[in-house]
């Protein structure tokens, strides 16, 4: 059961973080805070994106990092990542005049509808996702995915005949997981790498929506 932390304990690492291990020259060792920082610091959003979006993604990354002190924050960071995806899609739709073109009320545009628009307009492609490039062997598996047990698994097989097959499955997964975090049956305590994976997917979507948009 989670409890409110006290001023004496709030700055101490969560005891559960000791269960997260990484491979080193000396064998399996508990992960360190600098290792977690380096992992999430590598997920930089596009500098060309709106300032409000970059700020929101910084919140998501900070929440994940503070999971070191309070384990459930690793899961809360997933929720923040999905909020960033929805915000990014809405801002791109607004910037490209999609709401005016389709007659869609911006306040009624949900994640599913905006995802469909992104796919139809070619904003998201398979090669824009780091996990897809790993599956194809085009990008090395870097820490912490390489050195921590339980690396993120692929979302379906690689389909060379469809340049948006992986992207479509990724967006479907994000919509499903986002709904689960917004309408939970119970409090989730996901593993840190699950939250990091969702942050990476969010970062890849932000980059595709705004690096050349």
Number of C-alpha atoms within 10 A of each C-alpha: 2 7 5 7 12 8 8 7 11 12 12 12 16 16 11 12 19 13 11 16 16 19 16 12 6 6 8 14 15 14 20 14 16 9 13 20 16 13 17 20 14 9 18 16 22 20 11 14 19 13 11 13 19 20 13 17 26 20 16 26 24 17 21 29 25 19 23 25 19 21 22 21 23 27 24 20 27 28 21 25 30 25 18 26 27 21 17 25 24 21 19 21 20 13 11 12 12 16 17 12 9 8 9 12 9 15 8 8 16 13 21 15 12 20 23 14 16 19 16 11 9 13 20 25 19 21 18 18 21 18 24 22 16 15 16 14 10 12 12 14 16 10 15 20 17 13 16 18 14 12 15 14 10 13 17 11 11 16 11 11 7 11 15 20 18 25 23 19 14 21 22 16 13 22 18 12 17 21 14 14 18 10 9 11 8 8 10 14 12 15 16 22 22 18 25 26 19 22 26 21 24 28 23 22 26 26 22 19 23 19 13 10 12
